[in-house]
Structure formats: structure tokens, C-alpha cells
């Protein structure tokens, strides 16, 4: 008989770290681990765009650790850490990856706006609701223009370095790091040098409320 | 025309996520080199993690406190005439319990078996609960009499 339901991806309780082990793991993180977590969180929040809704890297990292801590004591909620299979640092990176993707994928532009704030009275005396004209979250001209400007800004910077431009082009086309390295047949060293150059030139910036 | 078909937001997300992965792949030496200029030091990140855990640990207490305050607020919204002074409130409790000993026992927790040990801050709340019980008891008796 075929199984119809999806297999649960939740870590079994016996493999999951306890809350005491999570507290100890936080204390055991090295300075490099901590700086890496912060750097990673900044870029992930920047990648959330408007879906970040004013959140910054601290919010994302805070959510990752809270979900992990709560997951250790819950049968349903939170995210369990499989301490024997994954380093704590990697677990937190994975949690941030998952949380930021989930929030971005489930972001509803219409819900995020206060409709009452947007309604205005036209010159003809009629109440106009701009949200009624938005067909989908992707249809906002302001957002499209803003994203276009940002993309062009990055493109202009990447133009100064041939490999950096190819990396930008690969990422925006949906490739990941190893795929780009393979496609371009560049050495790991050259790739890392170009990435370092990009990170120095382009700083992650989370969108704040009202921007 | 081609521009209209481009999803710039998607492109930016993919790029930013790619940059995030590059940070995840960096060696410890690179992390130290690259982030050492940043004024916020690593211990601030650890503090953030500790604070988030502390918040999780305190959440049940905070929720219990909120429930308690809601309960007290609900009791205080009743229209009982409660004397202002603590001594008068204790006196009122003594006389109610003298007349209805069966009522008070249920309200005293194991911690405060003896009502005289009731902390000052709990006296008014206890008195209101007693009055509420008497009111409920009175309604039950009335119903019984009507039958």
C-alpha cells in the first residue's frame, strides 16, 4: 500500500537537543561563529525586501534561537536541533534560511498595509481605495521601480569586476555558488576573492518601516 | 519590453541569499578579517541569543501574571462595597468566615491555610472572592426555594 501522507521532517525527540544543551551550545559558540551568524542574518533580511517589514538581523537571529529553544520542549512547534548530526552554528543558519524564506513566500502586501490609511477622497468627492487596483503583490509600480533601481545599482558596481558581474548574473538567474563556479570553471580561490570584493562593495541593508 | 518581464525583486532576493551563503562558507580567518572592522563585537551577538532564550523562559511567567491581573481586574469590576482599610477588610473576612466557615476553606490555598497569614496584597482579592461566593450561594438557595 502506498503511503499517501508526507513523511514528517521533524527531528525525533530522542535525537533532539534539550533546552539545557541549547543554552550550553550558545555559550560554546566561537567569536567567528557569532560574527558569521550576524553577517548571514544581515544578508538574509536584505533578501526579504518588503517582507522584512522593518525587521533587522537581530529579529531574524532572535526568531531562530527562540524557535530552537521552544522546539526542544514542544511536541509540535519550534525547530529541533539534531545535535549529533549538525553543528549548532549550522542549525541556526538553517533556521534563519527557513524562517526568512517562509516569511517572504507568505508575505501579503495587501495585509501589510493599513487600508484605512490609504483611502482618500478624490476631487470628484468619491472615496478611492488604491488597494482595490492592485491585482497582485508584484503589480505595485513603486516597488518594481525601487527594485529595478537597486538591481541597477548592484549591476553598475559588479560591472567594475568581470567575475563579480558573472557571479551577480548567476545568482539573479537562480544559480548557487557551486553551480556558478562549475559553469564558469573558476577556481575556488578566484571565486572567493570576487565574493569578498562584492561583499566589500555592496552592504546588506534591511528595509525599514516607512521606506 | 524585456525589462517589463524581469522580476527585479526576485533577482535581488536571489543575489542577497547568494551573498548570505558566501558568508556561511567563509573560513574563520576570513570572518575575523572581514568583520573585525564592525564596531559591534561578537559578545553582543551572544547576548542577543541569551536574551532571546531568557524571554522564552519568562514567557509562561509573564502569561500567568497577565492571566492573574485579568482575574483580579474582573473581580474588581464587581459592585461589592469593600472597605478601604486593610484592617477593615480583614475584619470583614473574619465575620464572613465566622458565619460561613465552609466558604472560606475552599478559597485558602495550601500556602495560606490560616487566613491571618494572608499577605496584605491578597486580602482585597480574597474578600471579593468570598463575597462572590456568598452571592452565588444566595442565588442557588433562591432557586431551590422557588422549586
Interface residues (C-beta under 8 A of the other chain):
Chain A: X22 X23 X26 X27 X29 X30 X31 X32 X34 X35 X36 X37 X38 X39 X40 X43 X44 X46 X47 X48 X49 X58 X61 X62 X65 X66 X69 X70 X93 X97 X104 X138 X143 X144 X147 X148 X150 X151 X154 X167 X168 X170 X171 X172 X173 X174 X176 X177 X192 X195 X196 X198 X199 X200 X202 X204
Chain B: X3 X6 X7 X8 X9 X10 X11 X12 X13 X14 X15 X16 X17 X18 X19 X20 X21 X22 X23 X24 X25 X26 X28 X30 X31 X32 X34 X35 X38 X40 X41 X42 X43 X45 X46 X48 X49 X50 X51 X52 X53 X55 X56
